[in-house]
Amino acid sequence: MTKTPVPHFSGILGSAAYPIEAGRYRLIWSEICPWSQRIAILRRLLGLEDIISEGKVNPVITEQGWQFSLDEGQRDPVLDIDYLMAIYKQTDADYPGRATIPVIVEVTTKKIVNNESQEIMLQLETNFSDFVKADAPDLYPENLRAEIDALNAILLEEINQGVYKVKAAKTQADYEKYFNIFFNRLDELDARLAERRFLFGEQLTDSDIRLYVSLARFDVAYYTTFRANRNCLTDFPNLWRYAKELYQIPAFRETTNFDAIKKGFALNNLEGNPNRIVPLGPDTSIWDK
């Protein structure tokens, strides 16, 4: 689930090789994974449910990798596979990496089109304009693209990946370095949102999706499991208001499963949690208030 370099498939949705057709593609994701949740949010915001179906793997990773144990018969009903690695091997029998999410699969061939979230987001936002619902937000408007790209680079380095650097630190000095980078950026974002509804004012954009998926995991996972514990999300007045407002949007709310996030982060962390105890707190009902 971390963004370590692995071989990836880079097909382009909407190209001549992969034309856009209803039901031709399937998104595989998991509710634990921030990188895949942002595709799930985007799919709903744009109204692409009839174009791209979705399947979910269990948030707890097995020794064989991501498993479709949430489905009847423990198999994906469309792809007819039990573990995600099967699709990777069907696409490339010599694939040397691990099976990662998100992944877009071509249903007819049962082969992977793309498994890089950044590329998938861009393709959905720019190549599907003829298929999005009439009232879908313009998440990547041309007049803001340079600013969105610049902010996204910061969010990736200091927030999305930044919190994983906090967890992965091997020395006290490195831990404190990344800890301070992470929280200093959150302080700046909290100040930015003091007089803005979203990161770019009244307009919901691609950047809001990227920030939200990290905020949704902050108190339930990052605070404890990653030792990112200077303060809670609820201690940031503007970030907390902002995160709760995004949560009220169906595309965000319907893809946010706090129990799955909590369970996944606890049980996928056997080194730090050998007794496999899933925390009871924090109380996530406050997201509804």
C-alpha positions in Angstrom: 0.0 0.0 0.0 3.0 2.3 0.4 4.2 4.0 -2.8 7.4 2.0 -3.2 8.5 1.7 -6.8 7.1 -1.4 -8.5 6.6 -2.3 -12.2 3.4 -0.8 -13.4 1.1 -1.1 -16.4 0.5 2.2 -18.2 -2.4 1.7 -20.7 -4.4 4.9 -21.4 -8.2 4.8 -20.9 -9.7 6.6 -23.8 -6.9 5.8 -26.3 -7.3 3.8 -29.5 -6.2 0.7 -27.7 -8.6 1.2 -24.8 -11.7 3.0 -26.1 -14.3 4.1 -23.6 -17.3 1.6 -23.6 -19.8 1.0 -20.9 -18.9 -2.1 -18.9 -15.6 -2.7 -20.5 -13.5 -1.8 -17.5 -13.4 -2.7 -13.8 -11.8 -0.8 -10.9 -10.4 -3.0 -8.1 -9.7 -1.2 -4.9 -9.9 -1.5 -1.1 -11.4 0.7 1.5 -8.2 0.7 3.5 -6.0 2.1 0.7 -5.9 5.9 0.2 -4.4 5.5 -3.2 -7.3 3.5 -4.4 -10.0 5.3 -2.5 -9.3 8.4 -4.5 -10.2 6.6 -7.7 -13.4 5.3 -6.1 -14.3 8.8 -5.1 -13.5 10.2 -8.6 -15.6 7.5 -10.3 -18.7 8.4 -8.3 -18.2 12.2 -8.6 -18.0 11.9 -12.3 -20.9 9.5 -12.6 -19.0 6.8 -14.3 -20.6 3.8 -12.4 -22.1 2.5 -15.7 -18.8 2.9 -17.6 -16.5 1.4 -15.0 -17.7 -1.3 -12.6 -15.9 -1.9 -9.3 -14.7 -4.7 -7.1 -13.3 -4.6 -3.6 -10.6 -6.7 -1.9 -10.5 -7.4 1.8 -8.7 -4.6 3.7 -6.6 -7.3 5.5 -3.8 -8.6 3.3 -3.1 -12.3 3.2 0.1 -14.1 2.6 -1.1 -14.5 -1.0 -1.9 -10.8 -1.3 -5.2 -9.0 -1.8 -8.1 -11.4 -1.6 -11.7 -11.1 -2.9 -13.1 -12.6 0.4 -15.8 -10.0 0.6 -17.6 -11.6 -2.3 -19.8 -14.7 -2.3 -17.6 -17.7 -2.9 -14.6 -15.5 -2.2 -14.2 -14.7 -5.8 -14.7 -11.5 -7.8 -18.0 -12.1 -9.6 -16.9 -10.4 -12.8 -13.3 -11.4 -13.1 -13.8 -14.9 -11.5 -10.5 -14.7 -9.5 -9.9 -15.2 -5.8 -6.7 -13.2 -5.4 -5.7 -10.0 -7.2 -2.3 -11.5 -8.2 -4.1 -13.8 -10.6 -4.9 -10.8 -12.8 -1.3 -9.6 -12.7 -0.1 -13.0 -13.8 -2.8 -13.2 -16.5 -1.5 -9.9 -17.8 2.2 -10.8 -17.5 3.1 -14.3 -16.6 6.6 -13.0 -15.6 5.4 -10.1 -13.5 8.1 -9.7 -10.8 6.3 -7.3 -8.4 3.5 -7.6 -5.9 -0.1 -7.0 -6.8 -1.0 -3.4 -6.0 -4.2 -1.4 -5.9 -5.9 0.5 -7.5 -6.0 -1.4 -10.7 -8.1 -0.9 -13.8 -8.8 -4.2 -15.6 -10.3 -4.7 -19.1 -13.1 -7.1 -18.5 -13.1 -8.7 -21.9 -9.5 -9.8 -21.8 -9.1 -9.9 -18.0 -5.9 -8.0 -18.3 -4.7 -4.9 -16.5 -4.9 -1.6 -18.3 -3.3 0.6 -15.6 -2.4 0.3 -12.0 -1.0 3.8 -11.2 -3.5 6.0 -9.3 -2.0 9.3 -10.6 -2.3 8.2 -14.2 -5.8 6.8 -13.7 -7.0 10.0 -12.1 -5.7 12.2 -14.9 -7.3 9.9 -17.6 -10.7 9.9 -15.9 -10.6 13.7 -15.6 -9.5 14.5 -19.1 -10.5 11.6 -21.4 -14.1 10.9 -20.1 -15.7 14.3 -20.7 -18.3 12.9 -23.1 -19.4 10.3 -20.5 -19.5 12.2 -17.2 -22.9 13.1 -15.7 -24.3 16.5 -16.5 -23.8 18.0 -13.0 -20.4 16.5 -12.4 -17.8 19.0 -11.0 -14.9 20.0 -13.2 -12.2 18.7 -10.9 -9.3 19.6 -13.2 -10.3 22.9 -14.8 -7.8 24.2 -17.4 -7.4 27.6 -15.8 -6.3 26.0 -12.5 -4.2 23.0 -13.7 -0.8 24.6 -13.1 -1.8 25.5 -9.5 -3.5 22.1 -8.9 -0.4 20.3 -10.2 1.9 22.4 -7.9 -0.3 21.8 -4.8 -0.7 18.1 -5.6 3.1 17.7 -5.7 3.3 19.1 -2.2 0.4 17.0 -1.0 2.1 13.9 -2.4 5.5 14.6 -0.9 4.5 16.0 2.5 1.1 14.5 3.3 0.1 11.4 1.2 3.6 9.9 1.2 4.8 12.2 4.0 3.0 10.3 6.8 4.4 7.0 5.5 7.9 8.6 5.9 7.1 9.3 9.5 6.2 5.6 10.0 9.2 4.3 8.1 11.8 6.4 9.9 14.7 4.3 11.2 16.2 7.0 13.5 14.9 9.5 16.0 16.3 12.3 13.8 14.6 11.1 10.7 11.3 10.6 12.6 11.4 14.1 14.0 12.3 15.5 10.6 9.4 13.9 8.7 7.0 14.4 11.7 7.7 18.2 11.6 7.4 18.4 7.8 4.0 16.6 8.0 2.5 18.7 10.7 3.9 22.0 9.5 2.2 21.4 6.2 -1.1 20.5 7.9 -0.8 23.8 9.8 -0.4 25.7 6.5 -3.3 23.8 5.0 -5.4 24.6 8.0 -4.6 28.3 7.6 -5.3 28.1 3.9 -8.8 26.8 4.6 -9.6 29.5 7.2 -11.4 31.6 4.5 -11.9 29.0 1.8 -14.5 26.3 1.5 -12.2 24.0 -0.5 -8.5 24.2 -1.3 -9.3 26.4 -4.4 -12.2 28.4 -3.0 -15.7 27.4 -3.8 -14.7 24.9 -6.5 -14.1 21.2 -5.6 -11.0 20.0 -7.3 -8.7 17.0 -7.7 -6.6 18.3 -4.9 -9.4 18.0 -2.4 -9.7 14.3 -3.1 -6.0 13.8 -2.6 -6.0 15.6 0.8 -9.3 14.0 2.0 -8.1 10.4 1.8 -5.2 11.2 4.1 -7.4 13.2 6.5 -9.9 10.3 6.7 -7.2 8.0 8.0 -5.5 10.4 10.3 -7.2 9.8 13.7 -8.2 6.2 13.1 -4.8 5.0 11.9 -2.0 7.4 11.4 -2.1 8.9 14.8 -1.4 5.6 16.5 0.0 3.2 14.0 2.3 5.7 12.3 3.1 7.7 15.5 1.9 10.9 13.8 0.6 12.1 17.1 1.3 15.8 17.6 -2.5 16.3 17.6 -5.6 14.9 16.1 -7.4 16.0 13.0 -10.2 17.3 15.3 -7.7 19.8 16.7 -7.4 21.6 13.4 -10.5 23.8 13.3 -10.5 24.4 9.5 -9.2 21.1 8.3 -11.8 19.3 10.5 -14.6 21.5 9.2 -13.4 20.9 5.7 -13.0 17.1 6.1 -16.5 16.8 7.6 -18.0 18.8 4.7 -16.4 16.6 2.1 -17.6 13.6 4.1 -21.2 14.8 3.5 -20.8 14.5 -0.2 -22.0 11.0 -1.2 -18.9 10.1 -3.3 -16.7 10.7 -0.3 -19.0 9.2 2.3 -19.9 6.0 0.4 -16.2 5.1 -0.1 -15.1 5.8 3.5 -15.4 2.8 5.8 -13.7 3.7 9.1 -14.0 0.2 10.5 -12.3 -1.3 7.4 -9.5 1.4 7.7 -9.0 0.7 11.4 -9.1 -3.1 10.9 -6.8 -3.0 7.9 -4.1 -0.8 9.5 -4.2 -2.8 12.7 -4.0 -6.3 11.2 -1.6 -5.4 8.4 0.9 -4.2 11.0 1.9 -7.5 12.5 5.4 -6.3 13.5 3.9 -3.5 15.6 0.7 -5.5 16.6 1.7 -9.2 16.9 -1.4 -9.9 19.0 -3.7 -8.7 16.3 -5.7 -6.3 18.4 -8.1 -3.9 16.6 -8.6 -0.6 18.5 -12.1 0.2 19.6 -11.6 4.0 19.3 -11.7 6.7 18.2 -15.4 7.4 18.0 -16.0 8.1 14.3 -19.7 9.1 14.8 -18.4 12.7 15.2 -18.0 12.8 11.4 -21.8 13.0 11.2 -22.2 15.9 13.6 
